[in-house]
Amino acid sequence: MALATVKPISPQGLNLKENVVSINRVTKVVKGGKNLSFSALVVVGDPEAKVVGFATGKAREVPAAIKKGIEAAKKKLRKINVRATTIPHVVLGRFGGGQVLLKPAPEGTGVIAGGAVRAVMEAVGIANVATKSIGSHNPHNVVRATLDALEQLRDRQVVADMRGLPVEKL
């Protein structure tokens, strides 16, 4: 399925929450020895506005890598379609070897998810959802698969317009 072009969302006026998903120590072997650096995967979101973004920051020190990741994530914010405190329908997101299944859950269930998926769900403000991570558990693949799934969510009005039907007929 071809992804529609996403309009950039300005981070001004949003109450963004930052969440570090993973920090990885990376070494580059050079003539003089090994150069150490750090890579940080960061998810940024506003639960009230249902906006989320993610990015990777790389630097010689952990705080600098996190700061770079946050700044890059703010430039990649996306709006997510949700229904009150859960998602409208079941969806499966894929990226690389990772797949993430998201299911709507009744009020009071909470976020049933692990690690990287939980970080994305909390950042976007989805309070009741059941998830299953299938395949790769690499945090980068899981975050991208989760966002792929969230981007597939459609509002009833959008589906009705695509089918050429009134909303009552759905």
C-alpha positions in Angstrom: 0.0 0.0 0.0 1.4 3.4 -1.0 1.8 5.8 1.8 0.2 9.2 1.3 2.4 12.2 1.7 2.3 13.3 5.3 2.0 17.1 6.0 4.6 18.2 8.6 3.2 19.0 12.0 4.8 21.9 13.8 5.9 21.1 17.4 5.0 24.6 18.6 2.0 24.6 20.9 2.2 20.9 21.6 2.9 19.3 25.0 5.5 16.8 23.8 6.6 13.8 26.0 10.0 12.3 25.2 10.7 8.6 25.7 14.0 6.9 25.1 13.3 3.4 23.7 16.9 2.1 23.4 20.5 3.2 23.7 23.1 1.3 21.7 26.9 1.5 22.1 28.6 1.5 18.7 32.3 1.1 17.9 34.1 2.0 14.7 37.5 0.3 14.3 40.0 2.7 12.8 43.8 2.6 12.4 44.5 4.0 15.8 42.0 1.7 17.7 38.3 1.8 18.4 36.1 4.9 18.3 33.1 4.6 20.7 29.9 6.4 20.1 26.2 6.0 21.1 23.0 5.7 19.2 19.6 6.5 20.9 16.2 5.6 19.6 13.7 8.2 20.8 9.9 8.4 20.6 8.2 11.9 21.0 4.5 12.4 21.2 1.6 14.5 22.5 -1.2 12.3 24.0 -3.8 15.1 23.8 -3.2 15.9 20.2 -2.7 12.2 19.2 0.6 13.1 17.5 3.8 10.9 17.5 7.2 10.8 15.9 10.5 8.9 16.3 14.1 9.2 15.3 17.6 8.1 16.0 20.3 10.3 17.4 24.0 9.5 17.3 26.8 11.2 19.2 29.9 10.5 21.3 28.0 10.9 24.6 24.6 9.5 25.6 22.9 12.8 26.5 24.0 14.4 23.2 22.6 11.4 21.3 19.3 11.6 23.1 19.1 15.4 22.5 19.8 14.9 18.8 17.2 12.1 18.6 14.5 14.3 20.2 15.2 17.2 17.8 15.0 14.9 14.8 11.8 13.2 16.1 10.1 16.6 16.5 10.6 17.1 12.7 8.8 13.8 11.9 5.6 14.2 13.8 2.5 12.4 12.5 -1.2 12.6 13.4 -2.9 9.3 14.4 -6.6 8.5 14.0 -7.9 7.0 17.3 -11.3 6.5 18.9 -11.5 8.0 22.4 -9.0 5.9 24.4 -8.5 3.0 21.9 -8.0 2.3 18.2 -10.9 1.9 15.8 -10.1 -1.6 14.4 -7.5 -4.4 14.4 -4.4 -3.7 12.3 -1.1 -5.4 11.5 2.0 -3.2 10.9 5.1 -4.6 9.2 8.7 -3.4 8.9 11.7 -5.5 8.1 11.5 -8.7 10.1 9.1 -7.2 12.7 5.4 -7.3 12.8 3.1 -5.7 15.4 -0.6 -6.6 15.8 -2.8 -4.0 17.5 -6.3 -4.8 18.8 -8.8 -2.4 20.3 -9.6 -3.1 24.0 -12.4 -2.1 26.3 -12.2 0.8 28.8 -10.0 -0.1 31.8 -7.9 -2.7 30.0 -4.8 -0.5 29.8 -1.8 -0.9 27.5 -0.9 -4.5 27.1 2.4 -4.1 25.3 6.0 -4.5 25.8 9.0 -2.2 25.5 9.1 -0.4 22.2 5.4 -0.8 21.4 4.4 0.6 24.9 6.6 3.6 24.4 4.8 4.5 21.1 1.3 3.8 22.6 2.0 6.1 25.6 3.5 8.8 23.4 0.4 8.9 21.2 -2.0 8.7 24.1 -3.8 5.3 23.4 -4.8 4.1 26.9 -6.6 0.8 26.1 -5.0 -1.5 23.5 -3.8 -5.1 23.3 -0.7 -5.8 21.2 1.4 -8.7 20.0 4.9 -8.3 18.6 5.6 -11.0 16.0 9.0 -11.8 14.5 11.9 -9.5 15.1 12.2 -7.9 18.5 14.7 -5.3 17.4 13.5 -2.0 18.8 14.0 -0.1 15.6 11.9 -2.6 13.6 9.2 -2.8 16.3 8.9 1.0 16.5 8.6 1.3 12.7 6.1 -1.6 12.5 4.0 0.0 15.2 3.9 3.3 13.4 3.1 1.5 10.2 0.1 0.0 11.9 -1.0 3.3 13.5 -0.8 5.0 10.0 -3.1 2.3 8.6 -5.9 3.3 11.0 -8.8 5.0 9.2 -11.7 7.2 10.5 -15.2 6.1 9.6 -15.7 9.3 7.6 -12.6 8.7 5.5 -13.6 5.1 4.8 -17.2 6.2 3.8 -15.7 8.8 1.4 -13.4 6.3 -0.2 -16.3 3.9 -0.8 -18.7 6.6 -1.9 -21.2 5.8 0.8 -22.8 7.7 3.6 -21.4 7.0 7.1 -24.7 5.3 8.2 -24.3 2.5 5.6 -21.0 1.3 7.0 
